[in-house]
Amino acid sequence: MLLLPSMVWGQTYFEPAAGDVYTPTKLQKRVATSTDIVMLALPVATLAGVLIERDWQGLIQGVETAGATAAATLILKYAVSERRPDGSDMHSFPSGHTAASFATAAFLQRRYGWAFGAPAYALAAYVGWGRVYSKKHHWWDVIAGGAIGAASAYIFTKPFAKKHNLQISPVSDGRNVGIYASMEF
């Protein structure tokens, strides 16, 4: 495999040439699998807790958080089209795993406090680290994904969104994609 040097934000890193696919170690494969599991387990466990507690307002806020996180992440993945460090595809930026994990952690912290949020943030941080370690993402993909997820939760899990009539939706003219946002002051 040919590794080509690249410069991003003043740092040099090596990525596979187009067409080359990185061969991960056994540990990198295990870490990647564990990040898949944690990324799915966090929102599933959160949903189960919300339903058991019959927190219907929390359910709505969680769905809004998940929808905004998924929309922003997918729009950016297809708009930016950045190659993954392992060369597997062009959907590296931002990290969807990290976005979902941090959205769940921030939702738990905002809705139910730090007793639930702190362990969830630790798991979300592991997911972010694991995505970089397993060569699925660059560090900036993980930071952007975490910011998208946490920001979505911070918007939708407090009365801020309702109080200010916040509206967020994806837009497209067929060639370009974007996000429309409006609010009242």
Backbone as a chain_set.jsonl record, in Angstrom:
{"seq": "MLLLPSMVWGQTYFEPAAGDVYTPTKLQKRVATSTDIVMLALPVATLAGVLIERDWQGLIQGVETAGATAAATLILKYAVSERRPDGSDMHSFPSGHTAASFATAAFLQRRYGWAFGAPAYALAAYVGWGRVYSKKHHWWDVIAGGAIGAASAYIFTKPFAKKHNLQISPVSDGRNVGIYASMEF", "coords": {"N": [[0.842, -1.165, 0.0], [0.522, 2.197, -0.799], [1.361, 5.04, 0.962], [0.406, 8.345, 1.199], [1.691, 11.555, 1.983], [-0.14, 14.081, 3.686], [-1.324, 17.388, 4.336], [-3.083, 18.913, 6.866], [-4.502, 21.51, 8.499], [-1.946, 22.32, 9.334], [-0.725, 19.994, 10.246], [1.032, 17.024, 9.476], [-0.032, 14.005, 8.112], [-0.369, 10.576, 7.198], [-2.058, 9.067, 4.572], [-3.878, 6.51, 2.814], [-3.308, 6.016, -0.705], [-5.604, 6.864, -3.373], [-7.857, 4.258, -3.966], [-6.325, 2.368, -2.613], [-6.633, 0.258, 0.24], [-6.54, 0.308, 3.671], [-5.154, -2.116, 5.852], [-6.363, -3.206, 8.779], [-5.125, -3.887, 12.124], [-5.639, -6.733, 14.351], [-6.395, -5.757, 16.855], [-7.25, -3.16, 16.197], [-9.491, -3.829, 14.664], [-11.084, -5.007, 16.639], [-11.455, -2.835, 18.364], [-12.844, -1.11, 16.625], [-15.189, -2.627, 16.263], [-16.127, -2.638, 18.898], [-16.698, 0.078, 19.206], [-18.825, 0.316, 17.452], [-20.727, -1.216, 18.834], [-21.007, 0.18, 21.312], [-21.881, 2.66, 20.353], [-24.418, 1.979, 19.398], [-25.598, 0.831, 21.68], [-25.751, 2.902, 23.624], [-27.853, 4.88, 22.796], [-30.012, 3.045, 22.63], [-30.245, 1.97, 25.231], [-30.785, 4.37, 26.535], [-33.236, 5.103, 25.352], [-34.798, 2.959, 26.268], [-34.766, 3.488, 29.043], [-36.079, 5.998, 29.09], [-38.61, 5.26, 28.141], [-39.393, 3.377, 30.103], [-39.575, 5.057, 32.313], [-41.612, 6.584, 31.439], [-41.343, 9.13, 30.361], [-42.512, 11.272, 28.482], [-42.149, 13.837, 27.424], [-39.376, 13.945, 27.462], [-38.898, 11.886, 25.642], [-39.802, 13.03, 23.244], [-37.987, 15.164, 23.076], [-35.617, 13.709, 22.861], [-35.994, 12.399, 20.407], [-36.077, 14.618, 18.706], [-33.471, 15.551, 19.102], [-31.994, 13.354, 18.102], [-32.875, 13.341, 15.427], [-32.009, 15.878, 14.455], [-29.264, 15.587, 14.817], [-28.684, 13.376, 13.13], [-29.511, 14.412, 10.635], [-27.807, 16.686, 10.26], [-25.301, 15.431, 10.329], [-25.41, 13.57, 8.167], [-25.891, 15.286, 5.98], [-23.498, 16.778, 5.973], [-21.614, 14.692, 5.592], [-22.083, 13.92, 2.923], [-21.82, 16.337, 1.61], [-19.206, 17.246, 2.153], [-17.496, 15.042, 1.609], [-15.058, 13.542, 2.383], [-12.137, 11.508, 2.334], [-11.778, 8.495, 4.187], [-9.347, 7.666, 6.75], [-8.544, 4.982, 6.472], [-9.011, 4.562, 3.853], [-11.364, 3.424, 2.915], [-13.821, 4.623, 2.076], [-15.521, 7.679, 1.054], [-16.681, 9.084, 3.19], [-15.889, 10.306, 5.617], [-16.017, 12.717, 7.134], [-18.461, 14.353, 9.038], [-17.817, 12.339, 12.028], [-20.197, 9.964, 12.372], [-20.697, 7.999, 14.312], [-19.539, 9.165, 16.581], [-21.032, 11.505, 16.738], [-23.648, 10.506, 17.276], [-23.141, 9.237, 19.736], [-22.254, 11.35, 21.419], [-24.503, 12.98, 21.263], [-26.379, 11.424, 22.621], [-25.136, 11.257, 25.159], [-25.057, 13.99, 25.936], [-27.791, 14.534, 25.904], [-28.664, 12.833, 28.014], [-27.257, 13.996, 30.167], [-28.265, 16.644, 30.182], [-31.003, 16.215, 30.494], [-31.329, 14.417, 32.675], [-29.266, 14.807, 34.463], [-25.868, 14.858, 35.84], [-25.242, 12.388, 36.972], [-26.137, 10.447, 35.243], [-25.126, 11.487, 32.888], [-22.265, 11.732, 33.051], [-21.05, 9.036, 32.978], [-21.995, 8.381, 30.432], [-20.795, 10.329, 28.812], [-18.134, 9.498, 29.131], [-18.196, 7.034, 27.792], [-18.881, 7.977, 25.249], [-16.594, 9.482, 24.663], [-14.763, 7.384, 24.506], [-15.753, 6.132, 22.193], [-15.183, 8.127, 20.286], [-12.327, 8.216, 20.479], [-11.798, 5.561, 19.737], [-12.689, 5.466, 17.077], [-10.801, 7.026, 15.781], [-8.446, 5.619, 16.438], [-8.928, 3.159, 15.163], [-8.678, 3.876, 12.575], [-10.883, 4.82, 11.165], [-11.695, 7.402, 11.188], [-10.468, 10.803, 11.061], [-8.967, 12.928, 13.555], [-10.256, 15.425, 13.551], [-12.703, 14.859, 12.412], [-13.968, 13.465, 14.421], [-14.096, 15.373, 16.473], [-15.795, 17.262, 15.255], [-18.102, 15.66, 14.882], [-18.75, 15.061, 17.579], [-19.301, 17.653, 18.488], [-21.532, 18.334, 16.905], [-23.43, 16.426, 17.773], [-23.592, 16.965, 20.593], [-24.352, 19.679, 20.527], [-26.859, 19.513, 19.283], [-28.315, 18.142, 21.258], [-28.11, 20.003, 23.342], [-29.62, 22.061, 22.32], [-32.22, 20.945, 22.006], [-33.002, 19.718, 24.433], [-33.671, 21.408, 26.432], [-35.82, 24.066, 27.632], [-35.17, 26.097, 25.903], [-35.424, 25.776, 23.078], [-38.238, 25.63, 22.66], [-39.084, 27.982, 23.916], [-37.991, 29.966, 22.303], [-39.017, 29.37, 19.84], [-37.566, 27.707, 18.006], [-36.613, 26.563, 14.831], [-35.384, 24.074, 12.768], [-34.247, 22.73, 9.748], [-33.364, 20.524, 7.03], [-32.28, 21.615, 3.759], [-32.425, 21.673, 0.162], [-31.503, 22.293, -3.209], [-31.373, 20.507, -5.164], [-28.835, 20.386, -6.232], [-27.208, 21.464, -4.309], [-26.776, 21.283, -0.747], [-27.999, 22.113, 2.522], [-28.623, 23.678, 5.737], [-31.454, 25.039, 7.241], [-32.241, 27.436, 9.613], [-34.189, 29.039, 12.09], [-35.285, 31.425, 14.561], [-37.059, 32.987, 17.293], [-36.529, 36.022, 19.021]], "CA": [[0.0, 0.0, 0.0], [1.239, 3.461, -0.895], [0.849, 6.069, 1.856], [0.734, 9.675, 0.718], [1.631, 12.569, 3.037], [-1.134, 15.138, 3.505], [-1.278, 18.446, 5.348], [-4.371, 19.458, 7.274], [-4.375, 22.404, 9.646], [-0.562, 22.405, 9.764], [-0.184, 18.717, 10.698], [1.223, 16.036, 8.426], [-0.446, 12.652, 8.405], [-0.263, 9.744, 6.015], [-3.298, 8.385, 4.226], [-3.705, 5.651, 1.642], [-3.588, 6.584, -2.027], [-6.927, 6.495, -3.861], [-7.923, 2.866, -4.405], [-5.709, 1.513, -1.605], [-7.41, 0.068, 1.456], [-5.71, 0.032, 4.831], [-5.437, -3.382, 6.517], [-6.261, -2.966, 10.216], [-4.654, -4.96, 12.998], [-6.735, -7.382, 15.077], [-6.853, -4.854, 17.907], [-8.025, -2.09, 15.56], [-10.789, -4.404, 14.309], [-11.857, -5.166, 17.879], [-11.847, -1.499, 18.828], [-13.895, -0.637, 15.713], [-16.412, -3.356, 16.597], [-16.627, -2.17, 20.194], [-17.309, 1.405, 19.033], [-20.137, 0.064, 16.852], [-21.614, -1.71, 19.89], [-21.285, 1.268, 22.258], [-22.669, 3.677, 19.646], [-25.807, 1.503, 19.353], [-26.103, 0.545, 23.027], [-26.068, 4.137, 24.346], [-29.21, 5.363, 22.55], [-31.014, 2.012, 22.913], [-30.431, 1.962, 26.685], [-31.435, 5.632, 26.88], [-34.635, 4.978, 24.946], [-35.458, 2.041, 27.201], [-34.965, 4.214, 30.294], [-37.106, 7.027, 28.877], [-39.911, 4.581, 28.042], [-39.713, 2.806, 31.42], [-39.961, 6.181, 33.172], [-42.754, 7.25, 30.793], [-40.984, 10.541, 30.214], [-42.923, 11.542, 27.109], [-41.486, 15.066, 26.971], [-38.003, 13.534, 27.184], [-38.909, 11.104, 24.404], [-39.893, 13.981, 22.132], [-36.711, 15.879, 22.996], [-34.623, 12.76, 22.368], [-36.231, 12.204, 18.974], [-35.63, 15.847, 18.047], [-32.005, 15.54, 19.149], [-31.51, 12.33, 17.162], [-33.165, 13.784, 14.061], [-31.108, 16.977, 14.096], [-27.908, 15.03, 14.732], [-28.59, 12.556, 11.912], [-29.61, 15.269, 9.456], [-26.583, 17.477, 10.106], [-24.186, 14.525, 10.037], [-25.528, 13.038, 6.806], [-25.699, 16.378, 5.023], [-22.067, 17.083, 5.906], [-20.885, 13.559, 5.009], [-22.205, 13.939, 1.475], [-21.369, 17.634, 1.086], [-17.757, 17.375, 2.29], [-16.923, 13.911, 0.876], [-13.652, 13.376, 2.769], [-11.677, 10.121, 2.378], [-11.438, 7.952, 5.503], [-7.923, 7.329, 6.862], [-8.281, 3.624, 5.992], [-9.243, 4.547, 2.416], [-12.522, 2.593, 2.567], [-14.829, 5.387, 1.343], [-15.395, 9.141, 1.104], [-17.667, 9.579, 4.156], [-15.21, 10.424, 6.902], [-16.365, 13.925, 7.896], [-18.008, 14.148, 10.405], [-18.023, 10.995, 12.551], [-21.574, 9.685, 12.781], [-20.654, 7.263, 15.574], [-19.269, 10.118, 17.652], [-22.191, 12.407, 16.815], [-24.725, 9.8, 17.976], [-22.737, 8.982, 21.118], [-22.27, 12.603, 22.18], [-25.898, 13.434, 21.342], [-26.99, 10.658, 23.703], [-24.532, 11.669, 26.427], [-25.514, 15.338, 26.269], [-29.211, 14.406, 26.236], [-28.762, 12.274, 29.365], [-26.772, 14.979, 31.135], [-29.191, 17.785, 30.241], [-32.345, 15.799, 30.924], [-31.358, 13.661, 33.934], [-28.177, 15.203, 35.347], [-24.521, 14.327, 35.66], [-25.148, 10.983, 37.391], [-26.303, 9.674, 34.003], [-24.339, 12.082, 31.824], [-20.812, 11.499, 33.152], [-20.655, 7.754, 32.365], [-22.296, 8.409, 28.995], [-19.721, 11.104, 28.178], [-16.932, 8.654, 29.107], [-18.385, 6.087, 26.694], [-18.824, 8.74, 23.996], [-15.178, 9.793, 24.435], [-14.153, 6.137, 24.039], [-16.155, 5.95, 20.801], [-14.378, 9.061, 19.496], [-10.953, 7.73, 20.453], [-11.767, 4.304, 19.0], [-12.854, 5.724, 15.65], [-9.5, 7.501, 15.287], [-7.503, 4.516, 16.594], [-9.197, 2.118, 14.175], [-8.478, 4.5, 11.253], [-12.151, 5.102, 10.504], [-11.854, 8.856, 11.145], [-9.42, 11.714, 11.496], [-9.363, 13.532, 14.833], [-11.178, 16.544, 13.346], [-14.017, 14.266, 12.146], [-14.51, 13.1, 15.725], [-14.44, 16.619, 17.17], [-16.99, 17.812, 14.605], [-19.236, 14.795, 15.217], [-19.102, 15.291, 18.977], [-19.903, 18.987, 18.597], [-22.866, 18.267, 16.303], [-24.304, 15.671, 18.673], [-23.808, 17.698, 21.848], [-25.107, 20.905, 20.225], [-28.249, 19.131, 19.048], [-28.926, 17.859, 22.559], [-28.214, 21.242, 24.107], [-30.723, 22.851, 21.756], [-33.543, 20.337, 22.112], [-33.361, 19.144, 25.728], [-33.985, 22.491, 27.372], [-36.91, 24.892, 27.127], [-34.655, 27.091, 24.968], [-35.975, 25.587, 21.732], [-39.649, 25.996, 22.656], [-39.226, 29.381, 24.318], [-37.587, 30.834, 21.201], [-39.611, 28.857, 18.602], [-36.464, 27.305, 17.134], [-36.956, 25.683, 13.713], [-34.207, 23.646, 12.011], [-34.603, 21.736, 8.743], [-32.452, 20.447, 5.89], [-32.766, 22.192, 2.501], [-31.646, 21.301, -1.019], [-32.052, 22.738, -4.494], [-31.07, 19.447, -6.118], [-27.384, 20.343, -6.441], [-26.56, 21.886, -3.071], [-27.499, 20.955, 0.473], [-27.716, 23.015, 3.621], [-29.512, 23.625, 6.885], [-32.191, 26.255, 7.489], [-32.56, 27.607, 11.033], [-34.779, 30.327, 12.456], [-35.759, 31.479, 15.935], [-37.566, 34.272, 17.73], [-35.823, 36.585, 20.18]], "C": [[0.892, 1.234, 0.0], [0.587, 4.475, 0.031], [1.339, 7.42, 1.384], [0.675, 10.682, 1.861], [0.595, 13.635, 2.681], [-0.976, 16.146, 4.628], [-2.696, 18.918, 5.617], [-4.132, 20.256, 8.544], [-2.965, 22.365, 10.226], [0.031, 21.102, 10.259], [-0.065, 17.766, 9.517], [0.721, 14.689, 8.922], [-0.361, 11.877, 7.101], [-1.584, 9.018, 5.799], [-3.055, 7.543, 2.986], [-3.988, 6.415, 0.345], [-4.974, 6.125, -2.459], [-6.893, 5.061, -4.375], [-7.294, 1.907, -3.42], [-6.627, 1.409, -0.397], [-6.457, -0.363, 2.558], [-6.109, -1.307, 5.44], [-5.254, -3.197, 8.017], [-5.691, -4.169, 10.962], [-5.865, -5.601, 13.675], [-7.287, -6.464, 16.162], [-7.676, -3.707, 17.324], [-9.407, -2.592, 15.144], [-11.675, -4.548, 15.544], [-12.328, -3.825, 18.418], [-12.962, -0.944, 17.939], [-15.22, -1.324, 16.016], [-16.99, -2.865, 17.922], [-17.239, -0.777, 20.08], [-18.669, 1.286, 18.348], [-21.15, -0.321, 17.935], [-21.992, -0.586, 20.857], [-22.165, 2.325, 21.605], [-24.134, 3.257, 19.549], [-26.403, 1.323, 20.747], [-26.508, 1.81, 23.787], [-27.48, 4.645, 24.045], [-30.289, 4.326, 22.839], [-31.296, 1.953, 24.413], [-31.138, 3.239, 27.149], [-32.915, 5.586, 26.529], [-35.402, 4.07, 25.901], [-35.745, 2.744, 28.533], [-36.056, 5.269, 30.197], [-38.492, 6.383, 28.832], [-40.329, 3.977, 29.383], [-40.202, 3.893, 32.372], [-41.185, 6.927, 32.649], [-42.549, 8.765, 30.715], [-41.263, 10.944, 28.767], [-42.303, 12.822, 26.569], [-40.02, 14.764, 26.636], [-37.892, 12.724, 25.907], [-38.941, 12.026, 23.194], [-38.571, 14.724, 21.962], [-35.6, 14.975, 22.476], [-34.757, 12.509, 20.877], [-35.785, 13.435, 18.19], [-34.103, 15.917, 17.995], [-31.439, 14.562, 18.129], [-31.724, 12.765, 15.716], [-32.227, 14.883, 13.597], [-29.675, 16.478, 13.928], [-27.732, 14.242, 13.438], [-28.621, 13.427, 10.662], [-28.315, 16.048, 9.223], [-25.404, 16.595, 9.705], [-24.25, 14.028, 8.598], [-25.346, 14.115, 5.743], [-24.218, 16.684, 4.865], [-21.271, 15.941, 5.276], [-20.916, 13.611, 3.483], [-21.751, 15.257, 0.863], [-19.848, 17.741, 1.099], [-17.027, 16.27, 1.531], [-15.418, 13.762, 1.124], [-13.303, 11.889, 2.874], [-11.349, 9.71, 3.812], [-9.945, 7.631, 5.559], [-7.591, 5.915, 6.377], [-8.552, 3.475, 4.496], [-10.504, 3.838, 1.981], [-13.621, 3.332, 1.813], [-14.586, 6.879, 1.539], [-16.396, 9.769, 2.074], [-17.066, 9.729, 5.539], [-15.729, 11.579, 7.752], [-17.856, 14.181, 7.87], [-18.267, 12.704, 10.846], [-19.458, 10.823, 13.037], [-21.641, 8.931, 14.092], [-20.476, 8.235, 16.748], [-20.434, 11.079, 17.824], [-23.321, 11.753, 17.602], [-24.39, 9.583, 19.446], [-22.775, 10.253, 21.964], [-23.673, 13.196, 22.263], [-26.598, 12.726, 22.504], [-26.45, 11.095, 25.059], [-25.024, 13.049, 26.863], [-27.002, 15.336, 26.619], [-29.378, 13.901, 27.668], [-28.348, 13.293, 30.421], [-27.76, 16.127, 31.286], [-30.535, 17.389, 30.841], [-32.352, 15.218, 32.33], [-30.188, 13.945, 34.865], [-26.878, 14.45, 35.097], [-24.378, 12.87, 36.095], [-25.307, 10.053, 36.186], [-25.372, 10.184, 32.902], [-22.861, 11.744, 31.871], [-20.395, 10.143, 32.579], [-20.912, 7.725, 30.856], [-21.244, 9.212, 28.235], [-18.427, 10.285, 28.104], [-17.03, 7.634, 27.963], [-18.315, 6.789, 25.338], [-17.38, 9.106, 23.649], [-14.434, 8.551, 23.943], [-14.497, 5.9, 22.565], [-15.323, 6.861, 19.902], [-12.941, 8.599, 19.359], [-10.852, 6.482, 19.572], [-11.912, 4.481, 17.496], [-11.547, 6.233, 15.029], [-8.49, 6.353, 15.332], [-7.695, 3.452, 15.51], [-9.124, 2.631, 12.735], [-9.775, 4.686, 10.462], [-12.364, 6.603, 10.337], [-10.562, 9.567, 11.512], [-9.894, 12.345, 12.802], [-10.346, 14.673, 14.64], [-12.587, 16.042, 12.996], [-14.743, 13.974, 13.459], [-14.923, 14.354, 16.508], [-15.707, 17.231, 16.57], [-18.225, 16.976, 14.93], [-19.701, 14.99, 16.649], [-19.791, 16.628, 19.175], [-21.32, 18.997, 18.027], [-23.841, 17.566, 17.246], [-24.618, 16.428, 19.945], [-24.636, 18.958, 21.6], [-26.582, 20.591, 19.985], [-28.966, 18.872, 20.37], [-29.094, 19.133, 23.381], [-29.338, 22.124, 23.582], [-32.073, 22.249, 22.137], [-33.913, 19.806, 23.497], [-33.553, 20.195, 26.815], [-35.119, 23.314, 26.799], [-36.469, 25.942, 26.108], [-35.32, 26.98, 23.602], [-37.44, 26.008, 21.664], [-39.835, 27.478, 22.944], [-38.95, 30.328, 23.155], [-38.099, 30.349, 19.839], [-38.537, 28.498, 17.566], [-36.958, 26.309, 16.088], [-35.673, 25.356, 12.949], [-34.656, 22.592, 11.017], [-33.557, 21.71, 7.635], [-33.099, 21.056, 4.643], [-31.866, 21.743, 1.358], [-32.329, 21.866, -2.258], [-31.772, 21.701, -5.585], [-29.582, 19.305, -6.39], [-26.625, 20.668, -5.176], [-27.426, 21.484, -1.891], [-27.112, 21.946, 1.555], [-28.703, 22.814, 4.743], [-30.145, 25.0, 7.061], [-32.503, 26.317, 8.981], [-33.166, 28.989, 11.23], [-35.232, 30.254, 13.915], [-36.251, 32.888, 16.243], [-36.792, 34.743, 18.951], [-36.782, 37.319, 21.083]], "O": [[1.892, 1.295, 0.716], [-0.607, 4.747, -0.091], [2.538, 7.624, 1.19], [-0.283, 10.676, 2.635], [0.472, 14.038, 1.524], [-0.55, 15.805, 5.732], [-3.422, 19.281, 4.691], [-3.623, 19.735, 9.536], [-2.788, 22.375, 11.444], [1.194, 21.086, 10.663], [-0.949, 17.708, 8.663], [1.028, 14.287, 10.044], [-0.289, 12.469, 6.023], [-2.149, 8.434, 6.723], [-2.146, 7.819, 2.203], [-4.802, 7.338, 0.315], [-5.471, 5.111, -1.969], [-5.998, 4.693, -5.135], [-7.678, 0.738, -3.378], [-7.318, 2.367, -0.052], [-5.666, -1.29, 2.385], [-7.301, -1.602, 5.534], [-4.127, -3.047, 8.489], [-5.765, -5.306, 10.497], [-6.978, -5.084, 13.587], [-8.498, -6.397, 16.368], [-8.693, -3.323, 17.9], [-10.39, -1.86, 15.259], [-12.869, -4.248, 15.5], [-13.464, -3.695, 18.875], [-13.924, -0.367, 18.447], [-16.266, -0.674, 16.026], [-18.202, -2.696, 18.05], [-18.202, -0.473, 20.783], [-19.573, 2.073, 18.631], [-22.276, 0.177, 17.955], [-23.167, -0.419, 21.183], [-23.094, 2.833, 22.233], [-25.015, 4.115, 19.612], [-27.575, 1.627, 20.97], [-27.499, 1.798, 24.517], [-28.254, 4.827, 24.985], [-31.387, 4.694, 23.258], [-32.455, 1.893, 24.824], [-31.985, 3.198, 28.042], [-33.755, 5.991, 27.332], [-36.526, 4.381, 26.295], [-36.837, 2.612, 29.085], [-36.865, 5.419, 31.113], [-39.439, 6.905, 29.42], [-41.499, 4.059, 29.758], [-41.134, 3.674, 33.145], [-41.728, 7.796, 33.331], [-43.459, 9.554, 30.968], [-40.359, 10.954, 27.931], [-41.965, 12.895, 25.387], [-39.489, 15.267, 25.645], [-36.914, 12.85, 25.169], [-38.197, 11.828, 22.233], [-38.088, 14.894, 20.842], [-34.733, 15.428, 21.729], [-33.758, 12.417, 20.164], [-35.182, 13.306, 17.125], [-33.521, 16.293, 16.978], [-30.519, 14.894, 17.382], [-30.846, 12.576, 14.874], [-31.708, 14.835, 12.482], [-28.965, 16.894, 13.013], [-26.741, 14.421, 12.731], [-27.845, 13.206, 9.732], [-27.79, 16.065, 8.109], [-24.606, 16.967, 8.845], [-23.247, 14.062, 7.886], [-24.712, 13.873, 4.716], [-23.732, 16.834, 3.744], [-20.345, 16.192, 4.504], [-19.901, 13.376, 2.827], [-21.337, 15.285, -0.296], [-19.259, 18.27, 0.156], [-16.026, 16.546, 0.869], [-14.613, 13.845, 0.197], [-14.071, 11.104, 3.43], [-10.727, 10.465, 4.559], [-9.337, 7.353, 4.525], [-6.475, 5.67, 5.918], [-8.351, 2.4, 3.929], [-10.712, 3.657, 0.782], [-14.298, 2.726, 0.982], [-13.577, 7.287, 2.116], [-16.905, 10.86, 1.818], [-17.674, 9.322, 6.529], [-15.867, 11.436, 8.967], [-18.46, 14.223, 6.798], [-18.875, 11.932, 10.104], [-19.877, 11.465, 14.0], [-22.532, 9.178, 14.905], [-21.165, 8.141, 17.764], [-20.783, 11.429, 18.952], [-23.893, 12.375, 18.497], [-25.257, 9.728, 20.309], [-23.268, 10.238, 23.092], [-23.997, 13.856, 23.25], [-27.322, 13.355, 23.276], [-27.218, 11.284, 26.002], [-25.367, 13.249, 28.028], [-27.429, 16.053, 27.524], [-30.143, 14.473, 28.445], [-29.012, 13.435, 31.449], [-28.06, 16.541, 32.406], [-31.128, 18.148, 31.607], [-33.271, 15.486, 33.103], [-30.124, 13.377, 35.956], [-26.803, 13.543, 34.269], [-23.473, 12.181, 35.624], [-24.68, 8.995, 36.125], [-24.887, 9.405, 32.081], [-22.257, 11.492, 30.828], [-19.471, 10.092, 31.767], [-20.149, 7.126, 30.099], [-20.843, 8.825, 27.137], [-17.702, 10.372, 27.113], [-16.052, 7.402, 27.252], [-17.75, 6.249, 24.387], [-16.985, 9.05, 22.484], [-13.574, 8.647, 23.067], [-13.632, 5.512, 21.78], [-14.815, 6.419, 18.871], [-12.391, 8.587, 18.258], [-9.934, 6.361, 18.761], [-11.321, 3.727, 16.722], [-11.231, 5.906, 13.885], [-7.756, 6.139, 14.367], [-6.717, 2.907, 14.998], [-9.463, 1.914, 11.793], [-9.759, 4.705, 9.231], [-13.114, 7.036, 9.462], [-9.688, 9.013, 12.179], [-11.082, 12.304, 13.12], [-11.206, 14.876, 15.497], [-13.566, 16.74, 13.261], [-15.946, 14.199, 13.594], [-15.984, 14.378, 17.132], [-16.593, 17.668, 17.305], [-19.284, 17.53, 15.223], [-20.901, 15.076, 16.912], [-20.752, 16.731, 19.937], [-22.215, 19.609, 18.611], [-24.944, 18.056, 17.486], [-25.779, 16.527, 20.34], [-25.531, 19.27, 22.386], [-27.456, 21.329, 20.439], [-30.091, 19.33, 20.574], [-30.115, 19.315, 24.043], [-29.945, 22.867, 24.354], [-32.977, 22.977, 22.549], [-35.078, 19.468, 23.707], [-33.59, 19.865, 28.0], [-35.362, 23.268, 25.593], [-37.313, 26.609, 25.51], [-35.735, 27.988, 23.031], [-37.845, 26.673, 20.711], [-40.64, 28.15, 22.299], [-39.595, 31.369, 23.03], [-37.671, 30.854, 18.801], [-38.595, 28.927, 16.413], [-37.637, 25.335, 16.415], [-34.955, 26.263, 12.529], [-35.367, 21.657, 11.385], [-32.938, 22.729, 7.329], [-34.32, 21.017, 4.491], [-30.684, 21.466, 1.562], [-33.556, 21.914, -2.348], [-31.914, 21.983, -6.775], [-29.115, 18.221, -6.74], [-25.505, 20.193, -4.989], [-28.644, 21.358, -2.009], [-26.037, 22.544, 1.513], [-29.522, 21.896, 4.71], [-29.447, 26.013, 7.032], [-32.983, 25.337, 9.549], [-32.73, 29.972, 10.63], [-35.523, 29.178, 14.437], [-35.91, 33.85, 15.554], [-36.441, 33.94, 19.816], [-36.371, 37.859, 22.11]]}, "num_chains": 1, "name": "protein.A"}
